[in-house]
Amino acid sequence: MHTRQQTSLTPRLQQSVKLLQMSTLDFTREVAEAIANNPFLEEPEETTNSNVTGDHEGSTVDSGPAIPNDVSLEKDYVDSDAPGDSALPETEYIAYSAADAPAYSGDYPTARNSDQPDSDIGQWARSASSLRDSLLADLCSYQLSERERFLTEYIIEALDDDGYLRVPFADLADESELSPPIAAGEWEIALRLVQQLSTPGLAARDLAECLTLQLNALPDGTPGKGIATRIVAEALDRLGRCDYSGLAKTLSCPEEDIQQACMLIRTLAPRPGGRFKSVDPACYVIPDVVVRKIGRLWVATSNDDATPKARLNSAYTQLFRQARYSERSLMAQALQEARWLMRSLEQRSSTIHRVAQAIVARQQTFFDYGEIALRPLMLSEIADELGMHESTISRATSNKYLASPRGIFEFKRFFSRELATQSGGTCSAVAVRALIQEMIDDEDPMEPLSDVVLARKLAKEGVVVARRTVSKYRAQIKCPPAELRRRPVHP
């Protein structure tokens, strides 16, 4: 018989770990679900500045603690000069009541229910038009027979997200739906009609047809249009390999004209339907922390408005205290879960804020100068400073974002491996990518910098990296190689 030790997590610790690694949106849904299912939990009532009276007579609205002289990572900081701290009460903010408003107010929202938040973005948001909606709207301007409209609508519905028709005509509709059966010529006519709608290049069956439709839509005097059309039709594979000399021999044209035509082709859209793609609401992020500059230091402040809040329901808690011991068994577990959730909310908020402040304290130069000044940082450094495990820091930085004057960044963006320099110091991989981007932005379009030249220029800056590393970093910033960046010389 063998004995062994095994580490197991208590239900409370499992809940804390689960909540810590959630994004703000997932965390908000989790808390809302807990409030809906647990009678001992409720959302705290929001009070305005004008209502903070009564029980606390003579008290004033606290706009945040004062900023101490010595900045400590264990305390919260707020910007006392931030806009909104001295806002007028709501009664002074609204110019007139709903009864005084005119019968029609145009497109501007004037009144809302009292149980809605102060600003409802749904009153201002507009719905994005999809590819199919746009094409069907354009189709309304054509006088078509019922059969012709049936065919064109089938083609529109069959387009993929890139705007291509990748379904054969025979699979678009059942032949029994129309009488007489649909001929191939009818499908071709309907396809040509769809290709004339909206953006050129839509409803193409392959890349060559897509580019050809866009070239045909250009004015006749466009430089390089004729050769570009021949390249797309006869030698599109050579264009993908940037074989300019081979294209010149195949088409019997000067290489300068080939380069001009290739540059024209690169201005076309290989996925014309992409501009109609709707934005997934799940891709929106809510910053967990706001970074502001206080004096000479950048300080992280928790975004309390984005953090869901919950409190114990006083009525049910009082009923639990007055109930007999024999009647408490059903409510005891719910009350315990409610208290666990309350503690998890506080622990999660405190952990994220401490991790954020530790990151900001080590990346002060980033917020002053940008990515080129981002210093190397490892999870173990933050873990050692805060006395936490590395896995806890990893969970606290996953799907967490901070808002700063430079934009919104994920916590993990500030962690980057270090690269050695000739002076014996270190720099981050993010800073090297920023240097490469600056060099490419400042290069001569007629003579773009190759990866070898970029590596040499980095070495002069004191950063020694191999050519293949430069190629990898250049690909990460989505910059094409030098051959594709070269601008053709016009005769």
Summary of the structure (lengths in Angstrom):
residues: 491
radius of gyration: 31.4
end to end distance: 88.4
largest distance: 97.7
contacts: 1237
relative contact order: 0.10
helix: 50%
strand: 8%
